Amino acid sequence: MEITIDTILNVAGLIFGGGALGGLLTWKFTRRKAMADAETAEAEAEAKKAEAEQERQNYYQQIIDDISKDRDYYKQERDELRGKLDNVFDELRELKKTGEEERASLRTTIDTLTRRVDSMIPLLCFNKECQMRIATNETCAANKKRKGGPQTDCTV
């Protein structure tokens, strides 16, 4: 209730001016009006507070929804990336298996060629008419043991 100087002067004038009963009634109605105004203001404040609370609730709910959507999106992305990674690992395993098979095949070929070269080393000579080109005599057998590379000390 708001008491102003105007209200006090009116009440004082009515009391001292002879209208005490009228002054009391006026004061009572003024008081009731002030109480009603105060209650209305309080109700409006409560309504504004409730509205602000509802806006805040909506804001937080929107944030929660956005985070939930983002989380679902990132889960989907993660699952897709895991699928791609599994495919890459499968390809890598397949390439490794193929590489090991090729390596084993090359190792076999190298071993075969090494044996052939080892058997041909004593027979190497740059002179076509050399007697040591054919491994039939004792000199060629000795040269086989030597394994020193091409023959250059042959006799024609």
Protein Blocks (a to p, Z undefined) as FASTA:
>chain_A
ZZdfklmmmmmmmmmnopamlmmmmmmmmmmmmmmmmmmmmmmmmmmmmmmmmmmmmmmm
mmmmmmmmmmmmmmmmmmmmmmmmmmmmmmmmmmmmmmmmmmmmmmmmmmmmmmmmmmmm
mmgcfbfkbcklpcfbfklmmmmmnonojcfkbcZZ
